[in-house]
Amino acid sequence: MVKKTIKTGLIIFLMMFPFLLQGQTIKLSGTDNSVGVSGTSSLHDWDMELKEFEATAQLTTNEEGKSFIEKAAFSGDANNLSSDNSIMDNKAHDALDAEDHPEILFKQKGSAPMEVANGEQVTLKGTLSIAGEIKTVEVTVNYSLTHEKQLTINGESELNMTDFGMKPPKAMFGTIKTDDLVNVKFKMNLKP
């Protein structure tokens, strides 16, 4: 009898779950959120962290019960990108043209279908603005969605600085050179 009640409850929940998500706007929540940037140079590997940022998205469901991520957006200030080396921070901020173009922005275009089951992947397509340059990008993220409507996304993406008009930083009169390719790694928790 207990198994039948649990099974019936689960079926009802799964049937109603898409309706619970309809048009739900979610935003960054909690403290377990991170955005890191790493790369290499002719001297050593390096890491930086974006200390403050915002993220939002909308969860929707169509008539067929399929769920989608829409209107995902991310914003951060390039001046908040930092490491444990102030010289490196200054070089990075210069490369990002952070004084004139401080905003790092991602805006999703269209919608991205997702499965209700946890642990899936979804590809977000949109525009990414860095150092005043705007490029169309695709970012594949891993996600999990709880019954409390908390969406956790994480992933990583490689970018070339030169694609955004940036010159990879140099130091020591050009003897230390940063590689053009950087890796952006992120984890975000969003909920209503």
C-alpha positions in Angstrom: 0.0 0.0 0.0 2.8 2.4 0.9 4.6 1.7 -2.4 1.4 2.3 -4.4 0.9 5.7 -2.5 4.5 6.7 -3.2 4.3 5.7 -6.8 1.0 7.6 -7.3 2.4 10.7 -5.6 5.5 10.5 -7.8 3.4 10.2 -10.9 1.3 13.2 -9.9 4.4 15.3 -9.1 6.1 14.4 -12.4 2.9 15.4 -14.3 2.6 18.7 -12.4 6.4 19.5 -12.4 6.4 21.3 -15.8 3.5 23.5 -14.7 5.3 24.5 -11.5 8.1 25.8 -13.7 5.9 27.9 -16.1 7.5 31.3 -16.6 9.5 31.0 -13.4 12.3 33.6 -13.2 15.3 32.4 -11.2 18.4 34.3 -10.0 21.7 33.7 -8.4 21.4 32.5 -4.8 23.7 31.4 -2.0 27.4 31.5 -1.6 28.5 28.4 -3.6 28.8 30.3 -6.9 32.1 30.8 -8.8 33.5 32.0 -12.0 37.2 31.4 -12.6 39.5 32.1 -15.5 42.8 30.2 -16.0 45.5 30.1 -18.6 49.2 29.6 -19.2 52.2 31.8 -19.8 55.8 31.3 -20.8 56.6 31.3 -17.1 53.7 29.5 -15.3 50.0 28.7 -15.2 47.7 31.3 -13.8 44.3 31.6 -12.2 41.9 34.5 -11.6 38.5 34.7 -10.0 35.5 37.0 -10.7 34.6 38.1 -7.2 31.1 39.5 -7.9 28.6 38.7 -10.6 24.9 38.4 -11.3 22.9 35.7 -13.2 19.3 35.1 -14.1 17.2 32.8 -16.3 13.6 31.9 -16.9 12.3 28.3 -16.7 9.3 27.6 -19.0 7.3 24.6 -20.1 5.4 24.2 -23.4 2.0 22.6 -23.9 3.7 19.2 -24.4 5.4 19.3 -21.0 8.9 20.0 -22.3 11.0 22.3 -20.2 13.3 25.1 -21.5 15.8 27.6 -20.2 15.2 31.0 -21.7 16.5 34.5 -21.2 19.6 33.3 -19.4 21.8 36.3 -18.6 25.1 36.8 -16.8 26.9 40.1 -15.9 30.1 40.8 -14.1 32.6 43.7 -13.8 36.0 43.0 -15.3 37.5 45.1 -12.6 36.4 42.4 -10.1 38.5 39.8 -11.8 41.4 39.2 -9.4 44.2 36.8 -8.4 46.8 36.9 -5.6 49.1 39.0 -7.8 48.3 42.7 -8.2 50.6 43.1 -11.2 48.8 40.3 -12.9 45.4 41.9 -12.0 46.5 45.2 -13.6 47.7 43.5 -16.7 44.4 41.5 -17.0 42.3 44.6 -16.5 44.3 46.5 -19.1 43.9 43.6 -21.6 40.1 43.6 -20.9 40.0 47.4 -21.3 38.1 47.3 -18.0 38.3 51.1 -17.5 36.3 51.8 -20.7 34.4 48.5 -21.0 34.0 47.1 -17.5 31.0 44.8 -18.2 31.3 41.2 -19.1 27.8 40.2 -20.4 26.2 37.0 -21.7 22.6 37.1 -23.1 20.9 34.0 -24.3 19.1 34.0 -27.6 16.2 31.7 -28.1 15.4 28.8 -25.8 17.3 25.7 -24.8 15.4 22.5 -24.2 16.1 20.5 -21.1 15.0 17.2 -19.6 13.4 17.2 -16.2 15.8 14.5 -15.0 18.8 15.7 -13.0 22.3 15.6 -14.3 21.6 16.6 -17.9 23.4 18.9 -20.3 22.0 21.8 -22.2 23.6 24.2 -24.8 22.9 27.9 -24.3 23.3 30.0 -27.4 23.7 33.8 -27.1 26.0 36.8 -27.3 29.1 37.4 -25.1 30.4 40.8 -24.6 34.0 41.2 -23.4 36.3 44.3 -23.7 33.6 46.0 -25.8 33.5 43.2 -28.4 30.3 41.2 -28.9 30.5 37.6 -30.3 27.9 34.9 -30.8 28.8 31.9 -28.6 27.5 28.5 -27.6 28.1 27.2 -24.0 27.3 23.7 -23.0 26.5 23.4 -19.3 25.7 20.6 -17.0 22.7 21.2 -14.9 20.5 19.7 -12.1 17.1 20.9 -11.2 15.6 20.2 -7.7 11.9 20.0 -6.8 12.5 23.3 -4.9 13.1 24.8 -8.4 16.8 25.4 -7.7 18.8 25.1 -10.9 22.5 24.4 -10.6 24.6 24.9 -13.6 28.3 24.3 -14.1 30.7 24.0 -17.0 33.7 25.4 -18.7 34.5 27.0 -22.0 37.6 28.0 -23.8 38.0 31.4 -25.3 40.7 33.1 -27.4 41.5 36.6 -26.1 42.2 37.8 -29.6 38.6 36.9 -30.7 37.5 39.7 -28.5 40.1 42.2 -29.7 42.3 41.7 -26.6 46.1 41.4 -26.7 47.4 38.6 -24.4 49.3 40.3 -21.6 53.1 40.4 -21.6 55.5 41.2 -18.7 59.2 41.8 -18.2 59.6 43.7 -21.5 57.8 40.9 -23.5 59.9 38.0 -22.2 56.9 36.6 -20.3 54.0 36.0 -22.6 50.4 34.9 -21.8 48.9 32.3 -24.1 45.9 33.5 -26.2 43.7 30.6 -25.0 41.9 30.9 -21.6 39.6 28.5 -19.8 36.5 29.9 -18.1 35.0 27.6 -15.4 31.8 28.3 -13.6 29.3 27.1 -11.1 26.0 28.9 -10.3 23.0 28.2 -8.2 19.8 29.9 -9.3 16.4 29.8 -7.6 13.2 31.9 -7.4 
